[in-house]
Amino acid sequence: MSRVAPAPFTIHVPDDVLADLRERLARVRWPDQVPDAGWRHGTDLAYMKDLVAYWRDRYDWRTHEASLNRWPQFTAPIGDVTVHFVEVRGVGPKPLPLLLSHGWPGSIWEFHQLIPLLTDPGAHGADPADAFTVVAPSLPGYTFSFRPGQPRLGIAEIADTFARLMTEVLGYQRFGAQGGDWGAFITSRLGLAYPDRLAGIHVTLLSVRRDLAAPAEPTDEEKTYLEELRRWEREETGYQWIQGTKPQTLAYDLTDSPVGLAAWIAEKFRT
């Protein structure tokens, strides 16, 4: 099978988009908040006002854009989607290709401190023989792996797409994979579906169904776990139900209001 040649990619957000963002941040309409509620019912109002003031008046997108563009970035058509990714070559005698999959809410920026340690361990006091060549794609539907109207992919389809990226586009016949959050599900699926290609997987979240059934005589540790899990299921999974059942309704708010989007994401990062 002939390989698909990736196209070099540079991030550049047009000036008119940034101007529109500043205008929207300047005319935000703030909601009311229950007195002294803090974060109990969602994103704290005082925190959001400080965050938006910083975003509007002091945050410099062009500086961060330049920082992102220090990575070698590419796009490649795979099936019905175009995948954006970074590929940073390892510095060592035989770097192992390593696929990093991010989660939600997230992006490849999650790896900006990790990539130099993985690709050039010798420069950080470790053994150069442990170097990796890092490939970090934007999940289909996220940031630059998106175009209006494109097909929506589930876990299995994203895993298939990433397997094709590593082998058909980049020519890596054997590689490792790592992921957290949504990326952990993708990484687990890769290990299941492509064991002949995977040197190994590493996840920071176990993609298994949580069992709320208590043992007949639970230990104190098991009691604590079950209490924490029940609290999580009761108080912290509302976003999953909304995004999993009526995402289109939510999309109008998050697309039209940068403050609405920031509040939605900031609360999840804080939690």
C-alpha positions in Angstrom: 0.0 0.0 0.0 1.4 3.4 -1.0 2.0 5.8 1.9 0.1 9.1 2.2 2.5 12.1 2.3 1.7 14.4 5.2 1.5 18.1 4.5 3.4 20.6 6.7 1.1 22.7 8.9 1.5 26.1 10.7 -1.0 27.5 13.1 -2.2 31.0 12.2 -5.4 32.4 13.6 -6.6 35.3 11.5 -6.5 38.8 13.0 -10.3 39.2 12.5 -11.0 36.1 14.5 -8.9 37.5 17.4 -10.6 40.9 17.1 -14.0 39.2 17.3 -12.9 37.3 20.4 -11.9 40.5 22.1 -15.2 42.1 21.3 -17.2 39.1 22.7 -15.1 39.2 25.9 -15.7 42.9 26.3 -19.5 42.6 26.1 -20.0 39.4 28.2 -23.3 39.2 30.2 -22.6 37.7 33.6 -25.1 35.4 35.3 -26.2 35.7 38.9 -24.7 33.3 41.5 -26.1 31.9 44.8 -24.4 33.9 47.6 -21.3 32.3 49.0 -21.7 29.3 46.7 -18.1 29.3 45.4 -17.7 26.3 43.0 -20.5 24.2 44.6 -22.9 24.7 41.7 -20.4 25.1 38.9 -17.8 27.6 37.8 -17.3 30.4 40.4 -18.4 33.8 39.2 -15.5 35.7 40.7 -13.0 33.3 39.2 -14.5 33.7 35.8 -14.5 37.5 36.0 -10.7 37.4 36.8 -10.1 34.8 34.1 -11.9 36.8 31.4 -10.2 40.0 32.4 -6.8 38.3 32.0 -7.9 36.7 28.7 -9.2 40.0 27.3 -6.4 42.4 28.5 -3.2 40.5 29.1 -3.2 37.1 27.3 -1.1 37.2 24.1 -2.2 34.6 21.6 0.5 35.3 19.2 3.2 34.4 21.8 1.5 31.1 22.5 0.9 30.5 18.8 4.6 30.9 18.1 5.4 28.5 21.0 3.1 25.8 19.4 4.6 26.4 16.0 8.1 25.3 17.3 6.8 21.8 17.0 7.0 20.1 13.6 3.3 19.9 12.6 1.5 18.2 9.8 -1.9 17.2 8.4 -2.8 14.0 6.5 -6.1 12.8 5.0 -7.1 9.5 6.5 -10.4 8.1 5.3 -13.0 10.8 5.6 -11.1 13.1 8.0 -7.9 15.1 7.9 -5.8 14.5 11.0 -3.5 17.2 12.5 -0.5 16.0 14.4 3.0 16.8 15.6 5.9 14.5 15.0 9.1 15.2 17.1 12.0 13.0 16.2 13.9 11.3 19.1 17.5 11.9 19.8 19.2 8.6 20.5 20.5 5.4 18.9 17.1 3.9 18.1 14.1 6.0 19.2 10.9 4.0 19.7 7.9 5.6 17.9 5.3 6.6 20.6 1.7 7.7 19.9 0.3 10.1 22.5 -3.5 10.5 22.7 -5.0 13.4 24.7 -8.4 13.5 26.3 -11.3 15.9 26.8 -11.2 18.8 27.5 -7.7 18.9 26.1 -5.3 19.1 23.2 -1.7 18.2 22.3 -0.6 21.2 24.4 -1.0 18.8 27.4 2.3 17.2 26.3 4.4 20.4 25.9 6.5 19.6 29.0 6.6 15.9 28.4 7.7 15.8 24.7 11.3 17.1 25.3 11.9 14.6 28.1 10.7 11.7 25.9 12.5 12.7 22.7 15.8 13.8 24.2 16.3 12.0 27.5 20.1 12.5 27.3 19.7 16.2 27.6 17.8 15.7 30.8 20.2 13.4 32.7 18.7 10.1 31.4 19.9 7.4 29.0 19.7 8.4 25.3 18.9 4.8 24.5 15.4 5.4 26.1 14.5 8.1 23.5 11.1 8.1 21.8 10.0 9.7 18.5 6.7 11.3 19.6 3.6 11.5 17.4 0.8 13.4 19.0 -2.4 13.9 17.0 -5.3 16.1 17.6 -8.3 13.8 18.1 -10.7 13.9 15.1 -13.2 16.6 15.9 -10.7 18.5 18.1 -8.9 21.8 17.1 -7.2 21.4 13.8 -8.4 17.8 13.1 -11.8 19.3 12.3 -13.8 20.8 9.5 -17.5 21.6 9.4 -19.7 18.6 8.5 -17.0 16.0 8.8 -18.0 12.5 10.0 -18.1 11.9 13.8 -15.8 9.1 14.9 -16.1 6.9 18.0 -13.4 5.2 20.0 -12.9 2.3 17.6 -12.9 4.5 14.5 -10.3 6.9 16.1 -8.1 4.0 17.0 -8.3 2.7 13.4 -7.4 6.2 12.2 -4.4 6.5 14.5 -3.2 3.0 13.5 -3.3 4.1 9.8 -1.5 7.4 10.7 1.3 5.5 12.3 1.8 2.8 9.7 0.4 4.1 6.3 1.3 7.8 6.7 4.4 7.7 8.8 5.7 4.2 8.1 6.1 3.0 11.7 5.3 -0.7 11.6 5.7 -1.1 15.4 5.1 1.6 18.0 4.1 2.3 21.6 0.9 4.1 22.6 0.0 6.2 25.7 -3.2 8.0 26.6 -5.2 9.5 29.5 -8.9 10.2 29.8 -10.5 9.8 26.3 -7.0 8.9 25.0 -6.9 6.0 27.4 -9.9 4.5 25.8 -8.3 5.0 22.3 -5.0 3.5 23.5 -6.8 0.5 25.0 -8.6 -0.1 21.8 -5.4 0.1 19.9 -3.9 -2.6 22.1 -6.9 -4.8 21.5 -7.3 -4.3 17.8 -3.6 -4.0 16.7 -1.5 -6.2 19.0 0.9 -7.0 16.1 1.8 -3.3 15.8 1.9 -2.3 19.5 5.1 -2.7 21.4 3.1 -1.8 24.5 0.5 0.6 25.9 0.4 2.9 28.9 -2.8 4.4 30.3 -3.6 6.7 33.2 -7.3 5.7 33.3 -8.8 2.2 33.2 -11.6 2.1 30.5 -13.7 -0.5 32.4 -17.2 -0.3 33.8 -17.2 0.8 37.4 -18.8 -1.7 39.8 -20.8 -0.1 42.6 -21.7 -3.4 44.2 -20.3 -3.5 47.7 -18.6 -6.7 49.0 -20.4 -8.5 51.8 -17.9 -7.2 54.4 -16.1 -4.2 52.8 -12.9 -3.0 54.2 -12.5 0.7 55.3 -10.6 1.3 52.1 -13.4 -0.2 50.0 -16.0 1.8 51.8 -14.1 5.0 51.1 -13.8 4.1 47.5 -17.5 3.3 47.1 -18.5 6.6 48.8 -16.2 8.6 46.6 -17.4 6.8 43.5 -21.1 7.3 44.4 -20.5 11.0 45.0 -18.7 11.3 41.7 -21.6 9.5 39.8 -24.1 11.8 41.6 -22.4 15.2 41.4 -19.7 15.1 38.7 -21.2 13.3 35.6 -23.8 15.9 34.5 -21.5 17.0 31.6 -21.3 13.4 30.4 -25.1 13.1 30.2 -25.5 16.4 28.3 -22.6 15.8 25.9 -23.7 12.2 25.4 -27.4 12.8 24.8 -28.0 16.4 23.6 -24.6 17.8 22.4 -26.2 19.9 19.6 -28.1 22.0 22.1 -25.0 22.6 24.1 -23.0 23.4 20.9 -24.9 26.7 20.3 -23.8 28.1 23.7 -20.2 26.9 23.5 -19.7 28.0 19.9 -21.3 31.4 20.3 -19.9 32.4 23.7 -16.2 32.1 24.4 -16.9 32.8 28.1 -19.5 30.0 28.1 -16.9 27.7 26.6 -14.2 28.8 29.1 -16.6 28.2 32.0 -17.5 24.8 30.8 -13.9 23.7 30.4 -12.4 25.5 33.4 -14.7 23.7 35.8 -13.7 20.3 34.5 -10.0 21.0 34.7 -10.5 22.3 38.3 -12.5 19.2 39.3 
